[in-house]
Amino acid sequence: MQYTIRDIPEDVDKALRARARSEGKSLNQTVVNALRLGLRLDNLSPKKRDLSDVFGKSKPDPRLDKALAECRQID
């Protein structure tokens, strides 16, 4: 099966050609890989964010603590 794609934006064309060169792959292989990734057909599990970069960085907020305590009393 063959596809013909027209009107590729110049920035997309440059990026695809640069990636093909850097990976040593054909432009066709590079485009198919980009489509697989874009369509999430890459068989990779979704990335999970663990929030370790923000854990423990919040500032104490007495008003929030009070509101949460009041909510716990209602339950």
PQR file of N, CA, C, O and H, with PARSE charges and radii, in Angstrom:
ATOM      1  N   MET A   1       0.843  -1.160   0.000 -0.4000 1.5000
ATOM      2  CA  MET A   1       0.000   0.000   0.000 -0.0000 2.0000
ATOM      3  C   MET A   1       0.894   1.230   0.000  0.5500 1.7000
ATOM      4  O   MET A   1       1.923   1.266   0.675 -0.5500 1.4000
ATOM      5  N   GLN A   2       0.495   2.221  -0.753 -0.4000 1.5000
ATOM      6  CA  GLN A   2       1.298   3.427  -0.861 -0.0000 2.0000
ATOM      7  C   GLN A   2       0.430   4.636  -0.599  0.5500 1.7000
ATOM      8  O   GLN A   2      -0.727   4.692  -1.017 -0.5500 1.4000
ATOM      9  H   GLN A   2      -0.341   2.192  -1.301  0.4000 1.0000
ATOM     10  N   TYR A   3       1.000   5.606   0.099 -0.4000 1.5000
ATOM     11  CA  TYR A   3       0.320   6.857   0.389 -0.0000 2.0000
ATOM     12  C   TYR A   3       1.076   7.995  -0.269  0.5500 1.7000
ATOM     13  O   TYR A   3       2.296   7.949  -0.426 -0.5500 1.4000
ATOM     14  H   TYR A   3       1.939   5.561   0.439  0.4000 1.0000
ATOM     15  N   THR A   4       0.335   9.004  -0.643 -0.4000 1.5000
ATOM     16  CA  THR A   4       0.948  10.239  -1.119 -0.0000 2.0000
ATOM     17  C   THR A   4       0.443  11.343  -0.208  0.5500 1.7000
ATOM     18  O   THR A   4      -0.762  11.540  -0.057 -0.5500 1.4000
ATOM     19  H   THR A   4      -0.656   9.042  -0.515  0.4000 1.0000
ATOM     20  N   ILE A   5       1.364  12.047   0.386 -0.4000 1.5000
ATOM     21  CA  ILE A   5       0.994  13.133   1.291 -0.0000 2.0000
ATOM     22  C   ILE A   5       1.482  14.438   0.671  0.5500 1.7000
ATOM     23  O   ILE A   5       2.649  14.573   0.303 -0.5500 1.4000
ATOM     24  H   ILE A   5       2.344  11.887   0.263  0.4000 1.0000
ATOM     25  N   ARG A   6       0.570  15.389   0.564 -0.4000 1.5000
ATOM     26  CA  ARG A   6       0.910  16.676  -0.037 -0.0000 2.0000
ATOM     27  C   ARG A   6       0.845  17.777   1.011  0.5500 1.7000
ATOM     28  O   ARG A   6       0.287  17.598   2.093 -0.5500 1.4000
ATOM     29  H   ARG A   6      -0.378  15.281   0.863  0.4000 1.0000
ATOM     30  N   ASP A   7       1.417  18.899   0.670 -0.4000 1.5000
ATOM     31  CA  ASP A   7       1.346  20.112   1.480 -0.0000 2.0000
ATOM     32  C   ASP A   7       1.904  19.919   2.897  0.5500 1.7000
ATOM     33  O   ASP A   7       1.324  20.390   3.875 -0.5500 1.4000
ATOM     34  H   ASP A   7       1.870  19.045  -0.209  0.4000 1.0000
ATOM     35  N   ILE A   8       3.033  19.221   2.984 -0.4000 1.5000
ATOM     36  CA  ILE A   8       3.714  19.062   4.266 -0.0000 2.0000
ATOM     37  C   ILE A   8       4.278  20.426   4.653  0.5500 1.7000
ATOM     38  O   ILE A   8       5.008  21.027   3.865 -0.5500 1.4000
ATOM     39  H   ILE A   8       3.504  18.838   2.189  0.4000 1.0000
ATOM     40  N   PRO A   9       3.961  20.925   5.837 -0.5600 1.5000
ATOM     41  CA  PRO A   9       4.533  22.214   6.244  0.2800 2.0000
ATOM     42  C   PRO A   9       6.055  22.155   6.250  0.5500 1.7000
ATOM     43  O   PRO A   9       6.652  21.121   6.551 -0.5500 1.4000
ATOM     44  N   GLU A  10       6.666  23.277   5.912 -0.4000 1.5000
ATOM     45  CA  GLU A  10       8.125  23.323   5.774 -0.0000 2.0000
ATOM     46  C   GLU A  10       8.835  22.913   7.062  0.5500 1.7000
ATOM     47  O   GLU A  10       9.837  22.200   7.015 -0.5500 1.4000
ATOM     48  H   GLU A  10       6.182  24.117   5.668  0.4000 1.0000
ATOM     49  N   ASP A  11       8.326  23.358   8.213 -0.4000 1.5000
ATOM     50  CA  ASP A  11       8.989  23.001   9.472 -0.0000 2.0000
ATOM     51  C   ASP A  11       8.908  21.508   9.760  0.5500 1.7000
ATOM     52  O   ASP A  11       9.843  20.923  10.307 -0.5500 1.4000
ATOM     53  H   ASP A  11       7.512  23.938   8.252  0.4000 1.0000
ATOM     54  N   VAL A  12       7.785  20.892   9.391 -0.4000 1.5000
ATOM     55  CA  VAL A  12       7.629  19.452   9.579 -0.0000 2.0000
ATOM     56  C   VAL A  12       8.572  18.700   8.644  0.5500 1.7000
ATOM     57  O   VAL A  12       9.221  17.735   9.049 -0.5500 1.4000
ATOM     58  H   VAL A  12       7.025  21.367   8.947  0.4000 1.0000
ATOM     59  N   ASP A  13       8.641  19.147   7.394 -0.4000 1.5000
ATOM     60  CA  ASP A  13       9.537  18.523   6.419 -0.0000 2.0000
ATOM     61  C   ASP A  13      10.982  18.576   6.896  0.5500 1.7000
ATOM     62  O   ASP A  13      11.697  17.574   6.844 -0.5500 1.4000
ATOM     63  H   ASP A  13       8.114  19.930   7.065  0.4000 1.0000
ATOM     64  N   LYS A  14      11.412  19.752   7.362 -0.4000 1.5000
ATOM     65  CA  LYS A  14      12.797  19.892   7.835 -0.0000 2.0000
ATOM     66  C   LYS A  14      13.067  18.983   9.029  0.5500 1.7000
ATOM     67  O   LYS A  14      14.116  18.344   9.107 -0.5500 1.4000
ATOM     68  H   LYS A  14      10.831  20.566   7.403  0.4000 1.0000
ATOM     69  N   ALA A  15      12.114  18.929   9.959 -0.4000 1.5000
ATOM     70  CA  ALA A  15      12.297  18.097  11.154 -0.0000 2.0000
ATOM     71  C   ALA A  15      12.364  16.617  10.783  0.5500 1.7000
ATOM     72  O   ALA A  15      13.198  15.885  11.315 -0.5500 1.4000
ATOM     73  H   ALA A  15      11.261  19.448   9.896  0.4000 1.0000
ATOM     74  N   LEU A  16      11.499  16.174   9.881 -0.4000 1.5000
ATOM     75  CA  LEU A  16      11.507  14.768   9.465 -0.0000 2.0000
ATOM     76  C   LEU A  16      12.801  14.408   8.743  0.5500 1.7000
ATOM     77  O   LEU A  16      13.390  13.357   8.996 -0.5500 1.4000
ATOM     78  H   LEU A  16      10.821  16.769   9.449  0.4000 1.0000
ATOM     79  N   ARG A  17      13.234  15.276   7.853 -0.4000 1.5000
ATOM     80  CA  ARG A  17      14.473  15.005   7.118 -0.0000 2.0000
ATOM     81  C   ARG A  17      15.686  15.002   8.051  0.5500 1.7000
ATOM     82  O   ARG A  17      16.583  14.171   7.906 -0.5500 1.4000
ATOM     83  H   ARG A  17      12.755  16.130   7.648  0.4000 1.0000
ATOM     84  N   ALA A  18      15.710  15.928   9.003 -0.4000 1.5000
ATOM     85  CA  ALA A  18      16.819  15.969   9.963 -0.0000 2.0000
ATOM     86  C   ALA A  18      16.831  14.702  10.817  0.5500 1.7000
ATOM     87  O   ALA A  18      17.893  14.132  11.070 -0.5500 1.4000
ATOM     88  H   ALA A  18      14.981  16.603   9.121  0.4000 1.0000
ATOM     89  N   ARG A  19      15.655  14.263  11.260 -0.4000 1.5000
ATOM     90  CA  ARG A  19      15.578  13.048  12.073 -0.0000 2.0000
ATOM     91  C   ARG A  19      16.004  11.829  11.266  0.5500 1.7000
ATOM     92  O   ARG A  19      16.713  10.961  11.775 -0.5500 1.4000
ATOM     93  H   ARG A  19      14.793  14.726  11.054  0.4000 1.0000
ATOM     94  N   ALA A  20      15.576  11.762  10.013 -0.4000 1.5000
ATOM     95  CA  ALA A  20      15.961  10.634   9.156 -0.0000 2.0000
ATOM     96  C   ALA A  20      17.476  10.569   9.018  0.5500 1.7000
ATOM     97  O   ALA A  20      18.066   9.494   9.124 -0.5500 1.4000
ATOM     98  H   ALA A  20      15.000  12.467   9.599  0.4000 1.0000
ATOM     99  N   ARG A  21      18.110  11.720   8.781 -0.4000 1.5000
ATOM    100  CA  ARG A  21      19.569  11.756   8.663 -0.0000 2.0000
ATOM    101  C   ARG A  21      20.250  11.336   9.964  0.5500 1.7000
ATOM    102  O   ARG A  21      21.176  10.524   9.960 -0.5500 1.4000
ATOM    103  H   ARG A  21      17.631  12.594   8.695  0.4000 1.0000
ATOM    104  N   SER A  22      19.779  11.897  11.073 -0.4000 1.5000
ATOM    105  CA  SER A  22      20.445  11.615  12.356 -0.0000 2.0000
ATOM    106  C   SER A  22      20.273  10.159  12.790  0.5500 1.7000
ATOM    107  O   SER A  22      21.144   9.599  13.456 -0.5500 1.4000
ATOM    108  H   SER A  22      19.027  12.556  11.077  0.4000 1.0000
ATOM    109  N   GLU A  23      19.149   9.548  12.412 -0.4000 1.5000
ATOM    110  CA  GLU A  23      18.908   8.149  12.787 -0.0000 2.0000
ATOM    111  C   GLU A  23      19.399   7.170  11.727  0.5500 1.7000
ATOM    112  O   GLU A  23      19.377   5.958  11.939 -0.5500 1.4000
ATOM    113  H   GLU A  23      18.441  10.002  11.871  0.4000 1.0000
ATOM    114  N   GLY A  24      19.840   7.696  10.591 -0.4000 1.5000
ATOM    115  CA  GLY A  24      20.306   6.821   9.518 -0.0000 2.0000
ATOM    116  C   GLY A  24      19.196   5.981   8.920  0.5500 1.7000
ATOM    117  O   GLY A  24      19.421   4.841   8.514 -0.5500 1.4000
ATOM    118  H   GLY A  24      19.858   8.681  10.419  0.4000 1.0000
ATOM    119  N   LYS A  25      17.998   6.543   8.865 -0.4000 1.5000
ATOM    120  CA  LYS A  25      16.837   5.823   8.326 -0.0000 2.0000
ATOM    121  C   LYS A  25      16.336   6.550   7.092  0.5500 1.7000
ATOM    122  O   LYS A  25      16.683   7.704   6.842 -0.5500 1.4000
ATOM    123  H   LYS A  25      17.816   7.469   9.195  0.4000 1.0000
ATOM    124  N   SER A  26      15.510   5.847   6.328 -0.4000 1.5000
ATOM    125  CA  SER A  26      14.905   6.482   5.161 -0.0000 2.0000
ATOM    126  C   SER A  26      13.840   7.466   5.634  0.5500 1.7000
ATOM    127  O   SER A  26      13.320   7.364   6.745 -0.5500 1.4000
ATOM    128  H   SER A  26      15.228   4.909   6.532  0.4000 1.0000
ATOM    129  N   LEU A  27      13.536   8.409   4.770 -0.4000 1.5000
ATOM    130  CA  LEU A  27      12.482   9.372   5.088 -0.0000 2.0000
ATOM    131  C   LEU A  27      11.161   8.635   5.303  0.5500 1.7000
ATOM    132  O   LEU A  27      10.388   8.993   6.191 -0.5500 1.4000
ATOM    133  H   LEU A  27      13.958   8.491   3.867  0.4000 1.0000
ATOM    134  N   ASN A  28      10.904   7.622   4.506 -0.4000 1.5000
ATOM    135  CA  ASN A  28       9.684   6.842   4.635 -0.0000 2.0000
ATOM    136  C   ASN A  28       9.604   6.190   6.022  0.5500 1.7000
ATOM    137  O   ASN A  28       8.565   6.273   6.676 -0.5500 1.4000
ATOM    138  H   ASN A  28      11.532   7.331   3.784  0.4000 1.0000
ATOM    139  N   GLN A  29      10.681   5.545   6.477 -0.4000 1.5000
ATOM    140  CA  GLN A  29      10.687   4.911   7.800 -0.0000 2.0000
ATOM    141  C   GLN A  29      10.467   5.944   8.893  0.5500 1.7000
ATOM    142  O   GLN A  29       9.743   5.698   9.858 -0.5500 1.4000
ATOM    143  H   GLN A  29      11.525   5.477   5.946  0.4000 1.0000
ATOM    144  N   THR A  30      11.088   7.084   8.737 -0.4000 1.5000
ATOM    145  CA  THR A  30      10.970   8.145   9.727 -0.0000 2.0000
ATOM    146  C   THR A  30       9.542   8.662   9.818  0.5500 1.7000
ATOM    147  O   THR A  30       9.035   8.892  10.916 -0.5500 1.4000
ATOM    148  H   THR A  30      11.676   7.284   7.953  0.4000 1.0000
ATOM    149  N   VAL A  31       8.891   8.846   8.677 -0.4000 1.5000
ATOM    150  CA  VAL A  31       7.506   9.319   8.658 -0.0000 2.0000
ATOM    151  C   VAL A  31       6.593   8.279   9.298  0.5500 1.7000
ATOM    152  O   VAL A  31       5.723   8.630  10.095 -0.5500 1.4000
ATOM    153  H   VAL A  31       9.303   8.659   7.785  0.4000 1.0000
ATOM    154  N   VAL A  32       6.778   7.016   8.962 -0.4000 1.5000
ATOM    155  CA  VAL A  32       5.944   5.956   9.551 -0.0000 2.0000
ATOM    156  C   VAL A  32       6.138   5.919  11.063  0.5500 1.7000
ATOM    157  O   VAL A  32       5.165   5.798  11.808 -0.5500 1.4000
ATOM    158  H   VAL A  32       7.484   6.730   8.314  0.4000 1.0000
ATOM    159  N   ASN A  33       7.393   6.024  11.527 -0.4000 1.5000
ATOM    160  CA  ASN A  33       7.641   6.034  12.968 -0.0000 2.0000
ATOM    161  C   ASN A  33       6.975   7.237  13.636  0.5500 1.7000
ATOM    162  O   ASN A  33       6.400   7.103  14.716 -0.5500 1.4000
ATOM    163  H   ASN A  33       8.183   6.122  10.922  0.4000 1.0000
ATOM    164  N   ALA A  34       7.046   8.400  13.009 -0.4000 1.5000
ATOM    165  CA  ALA A  34       6.420   9.587  13.564 -0.0000 2.0000
ATOM    166  C   ALA A  34       4.900   9.426  13.642  0.5500 1.7000
ATOM    167  O   ALA A  34       4.273   9.844  14.615 -0.5500 1.4000
ATOM    168  H   ALA A  34       7.513   8.509  12.132  0.4000 1.0000
ATOM    169  N   LEU A  35       4.321   8.822  12.618 -0.4000 1.5000
ATOM    170  CA  LEU A  35       2.880   8.566  12.633 -0.0000 2.0000
ATOM    171  C   LEU A  35       2.509   7.578  13.739  0.5500 1.7000
ATOM    172  O   LEU A  35       1.512   7.765  14.436 -0.5500 1.4000
ATOM    173  H   LEU A  35       4.830   8.482  11.827  0.4000 1.0000
ATOM    174  N   ARG A  36       3.317   6.523  13.897 -0.4000 1.5000
ATOM    175  CA  ARG A  36       3.053   5.536  14.958 -0.0000 2.0000
ATOM    176  C   ARG A  36       3.079   6.204  16.322  0.5500 1.7000
ATOM    177  O   ARG A  36       2.216   5.955  17.164 -0.5500 1.4000
ATOM    178  H   ARG A  36       4.128   6.371  13.331  0.4000 1.0000
ATOM    179  N   LEU A  37       4.081   7.058  16.535 -0.4000 1.5000
ATOM    180  CA  LEU A  37       4.168   7.754  17.819 -0.0000 2.0000
ATOM    181  C   LEU A  37       3.001   8.713  18.006  0.5500 1.7000
ATOM    182  O   LEU A  37       2.402   8.770  19.080 -0.5500 1.4000
ATOM    183  H   LEU A  37       4.783   7.261  15.852  0.4000 1.0000
ATOM    184  N   GLY A  38       2.682   9.461  16.965 -0.4000 1.5000
ATOM    185  CA  GLY A  38       1.593  10.425  17.037 -0.0000 2.0000
ATOM    186  C   GLY A  38       0.238   9.775  17.267  0.5500 1.7000
ATOM    187  O   GLY A  38      -0.632  10.352  17.919 -0.5500 1.4000
ATOM    188  H   GLY A  38       3.168   9.415  16.092  0.4000 1.0000
ATOM    189  N   LEU A  39       0.064   8.583  16.734 -0.4000 1.5000
ATOM    190  CA  LEU A  39      -1.189   7.848  16.904 -0.0000 2.0000
ATOM    191  C   LEU A  39      -1.159   6.925  18.124  0.5500 1.7000
ATOM    192  O   LEU A  39      -2.103   6.180  18.382 -0.5500 1.4000
ATOM    193  H   LEU A  39       0.771   8.115  16.204  0.4000 1.0000
ATOM    194  N   ARG A  40      -0.073   6.992  18.853 -0.4000 1.5000
ATOM    195  CA  ARG A  40       0.125   6.183  20.068 -0.0000 2.0000
ATOM    196  C   ARG A  40       0.027   4.686  19.782  0.5500 1.7000
ATOM    197  O   ARG A  40      -0.574   3.921  20.536 -0.5500 1.4000
ATOM    198  H   ARG A  40       0.694   7.598  18.643  0.4000 1.0000
ATOM    199  N   LEU A  41       0.635   4.303  18.672 -0.4000 1.5000
ATOM    200  CA  LEU A  41       0.676   2.894  18.298 -0.0000 2.0000
ATOM    201  C   LEU A  41       2.055   2.320  18.550  0.5500 1.7000
ATOM    202  O   LEU A  41       2.418   1.298  17.968 -0.5500 1.4000
ATOM    203  H   LEU A  41       1.123   4.925  18.059  0.4000 1.0000
ATOM    204  N   ASP A  42       2.823   2.962  19.409 -0.4000 1.5000
ATOM    205  CA  ASP A  42       4.209   2.582  19.620 -0.0000 2.0000
ATOM    206  C   ASP A  42       4.384   1.458  20.625  0.5500 1.7000
ATOM    207  O   ASP A  42       5.512   1.043  20.894 -0.5500 1.4000
ATOM    208  H   ASP A  42       2.528   3.792  19.882  0.4000 1.0000
ATOM    209  N   ASN A  43       3.289   0.955  21.186 -0.4000 1.5000
ATOM    210  CA  ASN A  43       3.313  -0.154  22.148 -0.0000 2.0000
ATOM    211  C   ASN A  43       4.109   0.161  23.412  0.5500 1.7000
ATOM    212  O   ASN A  43       4.517  -0.748  24.134 -0.5500 1.4000
ATOM    213  H   ASN A  43       2.373   1.291  20.968  0.4000 1.0000
ATOM    214  N   LEU A  44       4.325   1.430  23.676 -0.4000 1.5000
ATOM    215  CA  LEU A  44       4.971   1.819  24.919 -0.0000 2.0000
ATOM    216  C   LEU A  44       3.889   2.162  25.923  0.5500 1.7000
ATOM    217  O   LEU A  44       2.872   2.760  25.571 -0.5500 1.4000
ATOM    218  H   LEU A  44       3.993   2.169  23.089  0.4000 1.0000
ATOM    219  N   SER A  45       4.107   1.788  27.156 -0.4000 1.5000
ATOM    220  CA  SER A  45       3.127   2.159  28.162 -0.0000 2.0000
ATOM    221  C   SER A  45       3.178   3.669  28.372  0.5500 1.7000
ATOM    222  O   SER A  45       4.228   4.292  28.216 -0.5500 1.4000
ATOM    223  H   SER A  45       4.933   1.302  27.442  0.4000 1.0000
ATOM    224  N   PRO A  46       2.053   4.240  28.721 -0.5600 1.5000
ATOM    225  CA  PRO A  46       2.040   5.683  28.903  0.2800 2.0000
ATOM    226  C   PRO A  46       2.979   6.105  30.028  0.5500 1.7000
ATOM    227  O   PRO A  46       3.154   5.399  31.021 -0.5500 1.4000
ATOM    228  N   LYS A  47       3.570   7.268  29.841 -0.4000 1.5000
ATOM    229  CA  LYS A  47       4.476   7.778  30.861 -0.0000 2.0000
ATOM    230  C   LYS A  47       3.670   8.152  32.095  0.5500 1.7000
ATOM    231  O   LYS A  47       2.592   8.740  32.005 -0.5500 1.4000
ATOM    232  H   LYS A  47       3.428   7.841  29.034  0.4000 1.0000
ATOM    233  N   LYS A  48       4.210   7.801  33.226 -0.4000 1.5000
ATOM    234  CA  LYS A  48       3.555   8.140  34.480 -0.0000 2.0000
ATOM    235  C   LYS A  48       4.391   9.175  35.190  0.5500 1.7000
ATOM    236  O   LYS A  48       5.613   9.055  35.274 -0.5500 1.4000
ATOM    237  H   LYS A  48       5.085   7.324  33.300  0.4000 1.0000
ATOM    238  N   ARG A  49       3.751  10.156  35.683 -0.4000 1.5000
ATOM    239  CA  ARG A  49       4.451  11.208  36.402 -0.0000 2.0000
ATOM    240  C   ARG A  49       4.391  10.892  37.887  0.5500 1.7000
ATOM    241  O   ARG A  49       3.311  10.668  38.434 -0.5500 1.4000
ATOM    242  H   ARG A  49       2.758  10.254  35.615  0.4000 1.0000
ATOM    243  N   ASP A  50       5.543  10.873  38.539 -0.4000 1.5000
ATOM    244  CA  ASP A  50       5.573  10.513  39.956 -0.0000 2.0000
ATOM    245  C   ASP A  50       5.551  11.716  40.888  0.5500 1.7000
ATOM    246  O   ASP A  50       5.476  11.538  42.104 -0.5500 1.4000
ATOM    247  H   ASP A  50       6.420  11.055  38.095  0.4000 1.0000
ATOM    248  N   LEU A  51       5.614  12.917  40.365 -0.4000 1.5000
ATOM    249  CA  LEU A  51       5.548  14.158  41.123 -0.0000 2.0000
ATOM    250  C   LEU A  51       6.694  14.339  42.111  0.5500 1.7000
ATOM    251  O   LEU A  51       6.607  15.192  42.994 -0.5500 1.4000
ATOM    252  H   LEU A  51       5.675  13.061  39.377  0.4000 1.0000
ATOM    253  N   SER A  52       7.760  13.562  41.986 -0.4000 1.5000
ATOM    254  CA  SER A  52       8.880  13.686  42.912 -0.0000 2.0000
ATOM    255  C   SER A  52       9.543  15.058  42.822  0.5500 1.7000
ATOM    256  O   SER A  52      10.178  15.511  43.775 -0.5500 1.4000
ATOM    257  H   SER A  52       7.830  12.869  41.269  0.4000 1.0000
ATOM    258  N   ASP A  53       9.393  15.713  41.676 -0.4000 1.5000
ATOM    259  CA  ASP A  53      10.011  17.027  41.539 -0.0000 2.0000
ATOM    260  C   ASP A  53       9.261  18.120  42.292  0.5500 1.7000
ATOM    261  O   ASP A  53       9.806  19.204  42.497 -0.5500 1.4000
ATOM    262  H   ASP A  53       8.878  15.344  40.902  0.4000 1.0000
ATOM    263  N   VAL A  54       8.029  17.861  42.707 -0.4000 1.5000
ATOM    264  CA  VAL A  54       7.271  18.859  43.456 -0.0000 2.0000
ATOM    265  C   VAL A  54       6.930  18.415  44.880  0.5500 1.7000
ATOM    266  O   VAL A  54       6.449  19.220  45.677 -0.5500 1.4000
ATOM    267  H   VAL A  54       7.586  16.980  42.541  0.4000 1.0000
ATOM    268  N   PHE A  55       7.168  17.172  45.200 -0.4000 1.5000
ATOM    269  CA  PHE A  55       6.837  16.652  46.527 -0.0000 2.0000
ATOM    270  C   PHE A  55       7.613  17.405  47.605  0.5500 1.7000
ATOM    271  O   PHE A  55       8.826  17.586  47.496 -0.5500 1.4000
ATOM    272  H   PHE A  55       7.560  16.518  44.553  0.4000 1.0000
ATOM    273  N   GLY A  56       6.916  17.832  48.626 -0.4000 1.5000
ATOM    274  CA  GLY A  56       7.567  18.505  49.750 -0.0000 2.0000
ATOM    275  C   GLY A  56       7.927  19.948  49.508  0.5500 1.7000
ATOM    276  O   GLY A  56       8.614  20.554  50.331 -0.5500 1.4000
ATOM    277  H   GLY A  56       5.931  17.685  48.715  0.4000 1.0000
ATOM    278  N   LYS A  57       7.485  20.519  48.404 -0.4000 1.5000
ATOM    279  CA  LYS A  57       7.858  21.905  48.106 -0.0000 2.0000
ATOM    280  C   LYS A  57       6.727  22.892  48.390  0.5500 1.7000
ATOM    281  O   LYS A  57       6.871  24.090  48.149 -0.5500 1.4000
ATOM    282  H   LYS A  57       6.927  20.026  47.736  0.4000 1.0000
ATOM    283  N   SER A  58       5.614  22.394  48.896 -0.4000 1.5000
ATOM    284  CA  SER A  58       4.519  23.321  49.175 -0.0000 2.0000
ATOM    285  C   SER A  58       4.788  24.084  50.462  0.5500 1.7000
ATOM    286  O   SER A  58       5.489  23.610  51.356 -0.5500 1.4000
ATOM    287  H   SER A  58       5.496  21.420  49.092  0.4000 1.0000
ATOM    288  N   LYS A  59       4.220  25.257  50.530 -0.4000 1.5000
ATOM    289  CA  LYS A  59       4.384  26.098  51.713 -0.0000 2.0000
ATOM    290  C   LYS A  59       3.228  25.835  52.672  0.5500 1.7000
ATOM    291  O   LYS A  59       2.102  25.601  52.234 -0.5500 1.4000
ATOM    292  H   LYS A  59       3.650  25.641  49.803  0.4000 1.0000
ATOM    293  N   PRO A  60       3.492  25.869  53.958 -0.5600 1.5000
ATOM    294  CA  PRO A  60       2.404  25.678  54.921  0.2800 2.0000
ATOM    295  C   PRO A  60       1.321  26.739  54.732  0.5500 1.7000
ATOM    296  O   PRO A  60       1.615  27.912  54.505 -0.5500 1.4000
ATOM    297  N   ASP A  61       0.077  26.309  54.829 -0.4000 1.5000
ATOM    298  CA  ASP A  61      -1.048  27.222  54.680 -0.0000 2.0000
ATOM    299  C   ASP A  61      -2.039  26.934  55.807  0.5500 1.7000
ATOM    300  O   ASP A  61      -2.857  26.022  55.692 -0.5500 1.4000
ATOM    301  H   ASP A  61      -0.162  25.355  55.013  0.4000 1.0000
ATOM    302  N   PRO A  62      -1.973  27.691  56.875 -0.5600 1.5000
ATOM    303  CA  PRO A  62      -2.851  27.443  58.021  0.2800 2.0000
ATOM    304  C   PRO A  62      -4.340  27.472  57.668  0.5500 1.7000
ATOM    305  O   PRO A  62      -5.133  26.738  58.258 -0.5500 1.4000
ATOM    306  N   ARG A  63      -4.722  28.323  56.701 -0.4000 1.5000
ATOM    307  CA  ARG A  63      -6.144  28.374  56.306 -0.0000 2.0000
ATOM    308  C   ARG A  63      -6.576  27.078  55.655  0.5500 1.7000
ATOM    309  O   ARG A  63      -7.684  26.599  55.896 -0.5500 1.4000
ATOM    310  H   ARG A  63      -4.078  28.919  56.222  0.4000 1.0000
ATOM    311  N   LEU A  64      -5.715  26.506  54.832 -0.4000 1.5000
ATOM    312  CA  LEU A  64      -6.037  25.229  54.203 -0.0000 2.0000
ATOM    313  C   LEU A  64      -6.098  24.130  55.259  0.5500 1.7000
ATOM    314  O   LEU A  64      -7.013  23.307  55.243 -0.5500 1.4000
ATOM    315  H   LEU A  64      -4.815  26.894  54.635  0.4000 1.0000
ATOM    316  N   ASP A  65      -5.138  24.109  56.169 -0.4000 1.5000
ATOM    317  CA  ASP A  65      -5.143  23.100  57.228 -0.0000 2.0000
ATOM    318  C   ASP A  65      -6.428  23.178  58.044  0.5500 1.7000
ATOM    319  O   ASP A  65      -7.014  22.148  58.379 -0.5500 1.4000
ATOM    320  H   ASP A  65      -4.395  24.777  56.181  0.4000 1.0000
ATOM    321  N   LYS A  66      -6.869  24.392  58.367 -0.4000 1.5000
ATOM    322  CA  LYS A  66      -8.094  24.579  59.142 -0.0000 2.0000
ATOM    323  C   LYS A  66      -9.301  24.071  58.355  0.5500 1.7000
ATOM    324  O   LYS A  66     -10.160  23.385  58.909 -0.5500 1.4000
ATOM    325  H   LYS A  66      -6.393  25.228  58.096  0.4000 1.0000
ATOM    326  N   ALA A  67      -9.368  24.408  57.059 -0.4000 1.5000
ATOM    327  CA  ALA A  67     -10.495  23.975  56.229 -0.0000 2.0000
ATOM    328  C   ALA A  67     -10.539  22.459  56.116  0.5500 1.7000
ATOM    329  O   ALA A  67     -11.615  21.863  56.177 -0.5500 1.4000
ATOM    330  H   ALA A  67      -8.670  24.965  56.609  0.4000 1.0000
ATOM    331  N   LEU A  68      -9.384  21.833  55.951 -0.4000 1.5000
ATOM    332  CA  LEU A  68      -9.340  20.370  55.865 -0.0000 2.0000
ATOM    333  C   LEU A  68      -9.762  19.736  57.183  0.5500 1.7000
ATOM    334  O   LEU A  68     -10.463  18.724  57.189 -0.5500 1.4000
ATOM    335  H   LEU A  68      -8.511  22.317  55.901  0.4000 1.0000
ATOM    336  N   ALA A  69      -9.342  20.321  58.294 -0.4000 1.5000
ATOM    337  CA  ALA A  69      -9.725  19.801  59.606 -0.0000 2.0000
ATOM    338  C   ALA A  69     -11.238  19.895  59.795  0.5500 1.7000
ATOM    339  O   ALA A  69     -11.863  18.982  60.334 -0.5500 1.4000
ATOM    340  H   ALA A  69      -8.773  21.144  58.289  0.4000 1.0000
ATOM    341  N   GLU A  70     -11.810  20.994  59.352 -0.4000 1.5000
ATOM    342  CA  GLU A  70     -13.272  21.156  59.456 -0.0000 2.0000
ATOM    343  C   GLU A  70     -14.004  20.145  58.599  0.5500 1.7000
ATOM    344  O   GLU A  70     -15.052  19.634  58.993 -0.5500 1.4000
ATOM    345  H   GLU A  70     -11.302  21.736  58.914  0.4000 1.0000
ATOM    346  N   CYS A  71     -13.456  19.853  57.423 -0.4000 1.5000
ATOM    347  CA  CYS A  71     -14.076  18.846  56.539 -0.0000 2.0000
ATOM    348  C   CYS A  71     -14.031  17.473  57.189  0.5500 1.7000
ATOM    349  O   CYS A  71     -14.989  16.707  57.082 -0.5500 1.4000
ATOM    350  H   CYS A  71     -12.604  20.268  57.103  0.4000 1.0000
ATOM    351  N   ARG A  72     -12.947  17.155  57.852 -0.4000 1.5000
ATOM    352  CA  ARG A  72     -12.827  15.852  58.517 -0.0000 2.0000
ATOM    353  C   ARG A  72     -13.838  15.730  59.651  0.5500 1.7000
ATOM    354  O   ARG A  72     -14.347  14.639  59.907 -0.5500 1.4000
ATOM    355  H   ARG A  72     -12.169  17.776  57.939  0.4000 1.0000
ATOM    356  N   GLN A  73     -14.135  16.827  60.330 -0.4000 1.5000
ATOM    357  CA  GLN A  73     -15.095  16.796  61.429 -0.0000 2.0000
ATOM    358  C   GLN A  73     -16.510  16.560  60.920  0.5500 1.7000
ATOM    359  O   GLN A  73     -17.334  15.962  61.612 -0.5500 1.4000
ATOM    360  H   GLN A  73     -13.722  17.714  60.122  0.4000 1.0000
ATOM    361  N   ILE A  74     -16.790  17.036  59.700 -0.4000 1.5000
ATOM    362  CA  ILE A  74     -18.113  16.872  59.121 -0.0000 2.0000
ATOM    363  C   ILE A  74     -18.361  15.417  58.754  0.5500 1.7000
ATOM    364  O   ILE A  74     -19.480  14.925  58.892 -0.5500 1.4000
ATOM    365  H   ILE A  74     -16.121  17.522  59.139  0.4000 1.0000
ATOM    366  N   ASP A  75     -17.322  14.723  58.284 -0.4000 1.5000
ATOM    367  CA  ASP A  75     -17.472  13.315  57.881 -0.0000 2.0000
ATOM    368  C   ASP A  75     -17.767  12.515  59.091  0.5500 1.7000
ATOM    369  O   ASP A  75     -17.935  11.299  59.001 -0.5500 1.4000
ATOM    370  H   ASP A  75     -16.412  15.123  58.172  0.4000 1.0000
TER
END
